[in-house]
């Protein structure tokens, strides 16, 4: 079995405990307007074009069977309507101005990359994290990969929104040690508006996760104008506090690192020039979450929680 992988990021410290290797899988069933990994949304391979890297050699023009590339007045012009993502241009582009995102890999090939850093996992309490996109969109491949990691003695986590039927998620949940559960909004209407889907299944699944023998971390991306109100994060923190196996609730500030990716894919960033939330906003939200979470720890940049009795 093989799956489509967009990236394997080593030495990650934000995708679960310890030092981790994060495997990004292609495909997502949500359309969060603030997504910072737009290259993982579509389930098929895509062509990224970085004009600033182009050296104008013209090799792409020569090898493209569809005539999608043109050098016009010294400028590289890409006609995406002609492109079939065959990869011929990317294979010839020594400057990496053209890159096919989404490569087919077997679980064994991915495991070989993951296992290379076993020593770091053992000393830091880390491991592998399956992310995306939504790993459940490639459920069977994700299950095979998670089982391979477990057989190799590597702690495995999955980052998921759980926006699916419980039965679809069960095989993967049985194969991992930890779930990084992304809960964007507690309000269903707002969730539909900003992600394109209901959150009823998400919240129901979140509560069922509390019955399983694995660890859970609930996380929320804080996006200005979307969910940056104290009441919004407090509602999610209250759900996280219901889970007896939840280690903590984490607030992650929106960032703009994905805006260049939209341009490289020929897409328009839905959030425009939206700026990240301020440190003061993050502290205020963390305080509201902590008040709703009871004894459950809350984490956020710049937040120093008071000790709880």
VENZI-V933266 format. One record per backbone hydrogen bond with DSSP energy under -1.0 kcal/mol. CO is the residue of the C=O (numbers start at 1). NH is the residue of the N-H. If there is no record, write none. Layout:
co=CO nh=NH
co=CO nh=NH
//
This chain:
co=3 nh=105
co=4 nh=26
co=5 nh=103
co=7 nh=24
co=9 nh=22
co=12 nh=20
co=20 nh=12
co=21 nh=129
co=22 nh=9
co=23 nh=131
co=24 nh=6
co=24 nh=7
co=27 nh=134
co=32 nh=35
co=37 nh=40
co=38 nh=41
co=40 nh=27
co=41 nh=28
co=46 nh=101
co=48 nh=99
co=50 nh=53
co=58 nh=62
co=59 nh=63
co=60 nh=64
co=68 nh=79
co=70 nh=77
co=72 nh=75
co=75 nh=72
co=77 nh=70
co=79 nh=82
co=87 nh=91
co=92 nh=94
co=93 nh=96
co=97 nh=50
co=99 nh=48
co=101 nh=46
co=103 nh=5
co=105 nh=3
co=106 nh=110
co=107 nh=111
co=108 nh=112
co=109 nh=113
co=110 nh=114
co=111 nh=115
co=114 nh=117
co=115 nh=118
co=117 nh=121
co=118 nh=122
co=119 nh=123
co=120 nh=124
co=121 nh=125
co=121 nh=126
co=127 nh=21
co=128 nh=157
co=129 nh=23
co=130 nh=159
co=131 nh=25
co=134 nh=137
co=135 nh=138
co=136 nh=139
co=138 nh=142
co=139 nh=143
co=140 nh=144
co=141 nh=145
co=142 nh=146
co=143 nh=147
co=144 nh=148
co=145 nh=149
co=146 nh=150
co=147 nh=151
co=148 nh=152
co=149 nh=154
co=150 nh=153
co=155 nh=128
co=156 nh=177
co=156 nh=178
co=157 nh=130
co=158 nh=180
co=160 nh=182
co=162 nh=164
co=165 nh=169
co=166 nh=170
co=169 nh=173
co=170 nh=174
co=172 nh=175
co=177 nh=215
co=178 nh=158
co=179 nh=217
co=180 nh=160
co=181 nh=219
co=187 nh=191
co=188 nh=192
co=189 nh=193
co=190 nh=194
co=191 nh=195
co=192 nh=196
co=194 nh=33
co=195 nh=31
co=199 nh=203
co=200 nh=204
co=201 nh=205
co=202 nh=206
co=203 nh=207
co=204 nh=208
co=205 nh=209
co=208 nh=211
co=209 nh=212
co=212 nh=214
co=215 nh=179
co=216 nh=247
co=217 nh=181
co=218 nh=250
co=219 nh=183
co=220 nh=252
co=222 nh=254
co=223 nh=226
co=223 nh=227
co=229 nh=233
co=230 nh=234
co=231 nh=235
co=232 nh=236
co=233 nh=237
co=234 nh=238
co=235 nh=239
co=236 nh=240
co=237 nh=241
co=239 nh=242
co=240 nh=243
co=243 nh=246
co=245 nh=216
co=248 nh=218
co=249 nh=299
co=250 nh=220
co=252 nh=222
co=256 nh=259
co=258 nh=262
co=259 nh=263
co=260 nh=264
co=261 nh=265
co=262 nh=267
co=263 nh=266
co=264 nh=49
co=269 nh=272
co=271 nh=274
co=278 nh=282
co=279 nh=283
co=280 nh=284
co=281 nh=285
co=282 nh=286
co=283 nh=287
co=284 nh=288
co=285 nh=289
co=286 nh=290
co=287 nh=291
co=288 nh=292
co=289 nh=293
co=293 nh=296
co=297 nh=249
co=299 nh=251
co=300 nh=303
//
